[in-house]
Amino acid sequence: MKAVIFKYKYIIFLSLIFVFLSGNTFAQEKHTVKGTVSINGGDLNDVKITLYKDSQQESVRDISNNGKFSYQLDFGYDYIFEFSKQDFVTKRVRVSTYVPQVVLERDSRFPPSKFSIELFRFFPGIDLSIFDQPIGVIMYNNETDLIEIDLSFQTGIEAELKRIEKETRLKQEAYLAELARINAEYGDAIKKGDTEFQKKNYIDSKSFYTEALNLKSEEIYPKDQISKIETLLLSQKSKLEAQRLIDEKYNAFIELADKDFVETNYEPAKVNYKSAIGVKPGEIYPKDQLEKINNIELELKLNAENEAKRLAAEEAMKDKYDAFITAADEAFKLNEYGAAKSQYTSALNVKPDEVYPQNQIQLINDKLDYQRQLTAANAKFVAEQKALKAEYNRIIKLADVQFKKKDYPEAIILYEKAIELDSEESYPKLQIQVINEAITNEKELAANQLKQKEIDDKYNLFVDSGDKQLKDGEYSLAKQNYIAALALKPNESHPKAQLLKIESLMAQQAKILAEKDAREKKYADLISLADSQMNVGDFDKALGNYEQALNIKPNAAYLDKQVKKAKQGKVDKKQEQEEKAKQELELQIQSQKYNDLIAKGDTNLAAKKYFDSRDNYKDALEIKPDEKYPKDQLNKLEDLMAKELHQETAIKEFEIKYQAFITTGDSHLKTNEYELARKSYKRASEMKPEESYPKLQLKKLDGLIAEANRIEAESQLLNEKYEALIGQADRAFEAEDYKLAITSYQSALSLKEKENYPIEQIKKSEQALVKVAQLAQEKLKEEKANSLANEKYAKAITLADAALTNENYKSANSNYEQALEYKKGDQYATAQLLKIKSLIAEKESKAKADELLSKKKAILDKQFRLFVSEGDKLFKNEKYANALEKYEAAIQIMRNDEYALKQIDIVKEKLVEEKLGAEKRLTLEIEYDTYISSADKLFADNKLKSAKEKYQLALKLKFKSSYPKNQIEIIDETLAKQEKIDRKNNRLEEEFEESLAKADSNFKKKSYTLARNHYKDAQKIKPHDAYVKSQLSEIKMILEANMQSKENDLLTQNSNALSDNLLKLKEQEYKAFIVKGDEAIKDKYLGKAKAYYVKALGVFDRDYPREKLVEIEELRSAFRSEKDRLEYEKLMRFGEKEYERANYSVSRHYLKKALYLAADRSVVEEKLDEIEQAITADKQKALDLEFDEFVKKGNTAFKSGNLSVAKFYFTKALKIKPKDSQLKENMENIKNSLK
């Protein structure tokens, strides 16, 4: 298998890989696209693939577990594959299945396209706008005849992808670091919470668990622990007291946090807000404040990072641009224009608005165009001189032939034409003199030679005809002509030699035909035999005969198809045989079973065991229901049993069988096997329908079965009730509602008195009730002790609060610690102690805080200046709404800044002015749009000068608008190109008219050969000119008529026929032009259609082509909708722009899209032809460079005496230009030297 792989990969989580494989099987009318999806830092769950077909959603799929996908795409559409996952960056790949129809008709099989996509996590703060467009394009490349990656598109987004790679790596590192920090802080908080929980410090424990929950809100464990703590706290204290303490502690934390927030001390503010959340997890305010702090810190960090990146990018861009310009200038000085243009283009890609590289590229293009034109002109001059010399030699050679044949008039015409080509040559002039002398002599000998001439003419006619027929392989006709020629001149050797040659050729031909017929017969016999063997299923022999036939015709498509069919037939036949064998084996087993039952039935019948025999026959009939024998035997049994019913043997056997069924039924009834008992009683009742016992037993069984079912249902209902009561009791027990638990266990015990579990649980519940009563008494005692402690606590808190108010931190600390001795773990006292520590620490860390504040102020100052600067720029550009946003953002940082406040007032005034002037601007906008619309229509109609005037009027209204400027530049360039084309066409027109005048002059003089040559010269300039074609056709007929006879009277007789033929030819030519014009107009190739109708008018001046020309002018501006027109113009502009940048593949992509919208496809097709020529020229240029390099290396090696190396490089160069004479001479010299 061949494989062509193109890779374009930037980072581990950002990749796009295109793989193209060609195999032996492809879809005929669809294109296969396969691939895989992977997730960097995630799984494949919820990954979606959305397919768009021509911008319309086609399907949405979930990705499979292995990440693979496969699609079958119709030809002729644009598809977008969109890969998405929540919290990951969405990527798109464009696949275009637009393939020229001629390619699809030739072969619609293309290798499947395969690519891999890796999605990476989304991080805020990164410009991901590049992913709004596809990051890869797969489309048809007519250079390679493959559907493959567009490398020029990949190159265009390379820099942007590298930027995203760098930024994403930094974000991912930060994300992983933050994740590690959260995990560490979460683990630490859980550990501290568990420690405090074991110490029964529930408030602190809850605070730590809440902190953990804030870090990981989905974790179950901290939620469960908080729930337990809240239950324990509610059981220890009254709700009111607990809420008061929580509120006091919460408010203390909020007060501290708000103070820090206002003073922009965000770290201590975050600590206190988190502590407040630990006290009240449901409060929104501290969470909002934390989010604000995080956003402020993130924004400050991102702004600093973005500023640094922007400055670095600008510096890198400048360095890169300067490097490209320096390299380009050096190459330009050395006249290395290709390298210089590449460097200038690279510089423009870095800074697209720079004028200098654009001017240099234009200068290079002009120099290259001049060099190409100069080379082409020189080559054309040399070629023309060479062609003239060759034409002169050819005409002299023809004239000499005619001279030798003594066809003097034709020879004179040819010599005269040779004189026209080279008037300085004396040879044709001398030959004309010789001919004139010969004609004079011939007139004297004419009478004597007339008869001989007739013989010679006939002889020559027969020989010429024979030679032509021999050359064309018409041996029988040639033989007749040579025999006729020998009859005229028996001694001539030429016809004799030709006859011998014909005999030999005819013998060889007969042999070849015989061999071919034999091969064809053998091939047909093998095919016939193999086909018949296929029809009867003899696939082995058929395959052998098909393979023999393949040796005769290896490329026969029918044979490939039949060989595959034969091989598949072998497989199918083997499977069919195996299946048939399996069925036959099963049939044998059933037949054997059937035969055994029949044998038993026959044996029992012979032994007069009628009932056993009847059972045997019935069982046999179940195997083969359609068999006649067991049915006959059963009928026979019925007769025998009827006849011998009263006989003792039959009665005894019948009674034994009946009793056996009754005994079996009774036995099963005793063991409660009711269904088996029912079956036995039923068989007995069938034997003796009149007996009541089996019927009574069956009725009894019905009652027993019903009773058993009822008992089972009641038992199931009892179990359900019991389980429900036990479940209810267990839940009450777990909830410590022991009284309800005891009641429920007793209810369950009443249902199942022998069950031990409810008895044991009742005992446990009663014990628990005793323990609860003891705890209640202990709690009463504890409450009395707590009341005394509370009084002492309140006194200590009062003293501590007063000391804290007076900033007597030592006394306050002592009293709060004393209060904690009365109330262990008290939240308020603990919070106040923390507050005291914070106040003391605040003084000690004031210097550090001041430094931190200074840094933050510096960052805010920078951010403020940035917002003001951006606002000023927007204000300068009159983008007042955007400027207002920037100034207001600045005021959020420095609320009292006079300049920003002043600018806000000014901007608001401007916005009011804008609103007041909206009507005026709307009028201006409408007038501008009217000019642009009118100009675009004129531009589409190719009325470029009028369009330019409209664009200039629009530009006066909006002098900064780039669109009319660009259009004016395009028009100027187009007019300049058209002027060049017109100059060229005028020169060609002059040459055409000159050749046509000479041709018409010679035609009037009846110098038809000279006239024909001049008409052909004119035809080289205008290959499809109807008049020239008509004249050439007429000359051809005249010359053919002249060849038949030189006599004027015969020419006169045939002149009417020639005119009729000429008229017919003109009519055919006219119809051909009309048909081609109609086809072209139908396919929207208006330029081609116009050319054909103009040519038709050149043949016959009729109304139909005139009407069609008018229709074409109307169709040029006829689009299906205004949307189509605008889209077409946009695509054409994009295509033109990319063409000017030499991005030919991208230009071709846009133009091919424009082709389907175009009112006149000829315009687009001409541009596409230009692109193909440019691509070909680029390829040729590359080959020329490669050729020059090989020659240079070969010459270097040759000069240094390394002949083998020189030969190697010259050989490679000759593969590029096989006809290069200098290289051939060099190779010959090397061969001679090596000898």
Secondary structure, DSSP 8 states (H G I E B T S, - for coil): -EEEEEEEEEETTEEEEEEEEE-S---SSEEEEEEEEEETTS-STT-EEEEEETTEEEEEEE--TT-EEEEEEESS-EEEEEEE-TTB--EEEEEE----HHHHHH------EEEEEEE-B--TT---GGGGS-S-EEEEETTTTEEEE-HHHHHHTHHHHHHHHHHHHHHHHHHHHHHHHHHHHHHHHHHHHHHHHHTT-HHHHHHHHHHHHHH-TT-HHHHHHHHHHHHHHHHHS-HHHHHHHHHHHHHHHHHHHHHHHHTT-HHHHHHHHHHHHHH-TT-HHHHHHHHHHHHHHHHHHHHHHHHHHHHHHHHHHHHHHHHHHHHHHHHHHTT-HHHHHHHHHHHHHHSTT-HHHHHHHHHHHHHHHHHHHHHHHHHHHHHHHHHHHHHHHHHHHHHHHHHHTT-HHHHHHHHHHHHHH-TT-SHHHHHHHHHHHHHHHHHHHHHHHHHHHHHHHHHHHHHHHHHHHHHTT-HHHHHHHHHHHHHH-TT-HHHHHHHHHHHHHHHHHHHHHHHHHHHHHHHHHHHHHHHHHHHTT-HHHHHHHHHHHHHH-TT-HHHHHHHHHHHHHHHHHHHHHHHHHHHHHHHHHHHHHHHHHHHHHHHHHHTT-HHHHHHHHHHHHHH-TT-HHHHHHHHHHHHHHHHSTTSHHHHHHHHHHHHHHHHHHHHHHHTT-HHHHHHHHHHHHHH-TT-SHHHHHHHHHHHHHHHHHHHHHHHHHHHHHHHHHHHHHHHHHHTT-HHHHHHHHHHHHHH-TT-SHHHHHHHHHHHHHHHHHHHHHHHHHHHHHHHHHHHHHHHHHHHHHHHHHTT-HHHHHHHHHHHHHHSTT-HHHHHHHHHHHHHHHHHHTHHHHHHHHHHHHHHHHHHHHHHHHHHHHHHHTT-HHHHHHHHHHHHHHSTT-HHHHHHHHHHHHHHHHHHHTHHHHHHHHHHHHHHHHHHHHHHHTT-HHHHHHHHHHHHHH-TT-HHHHHHHHHHHHHHHHHHHHHHHHHHHHHHHHHHHHHHHHHHHTT-HHHHHHHHHHHHHHSTT-HHHHHHHHHHHHHHHHHHH---HHHHHHHHHHHHHHHHHHHHHHHHHHHHHHHHHHHTT-HHHHHHHHHHHHHH---HHHHHHHHHHHHHTT--S-HHHHHHHHHHHHHHHHHHHTT-HHHHHHHHHHHHTT-S-HHHHHHHHHHHHHHHHHHHHHHHHHHHHHHHHHHHHHHHTT-HHHHHHHHHHHHHH-TT-HHHHHHHHHHHHHH-
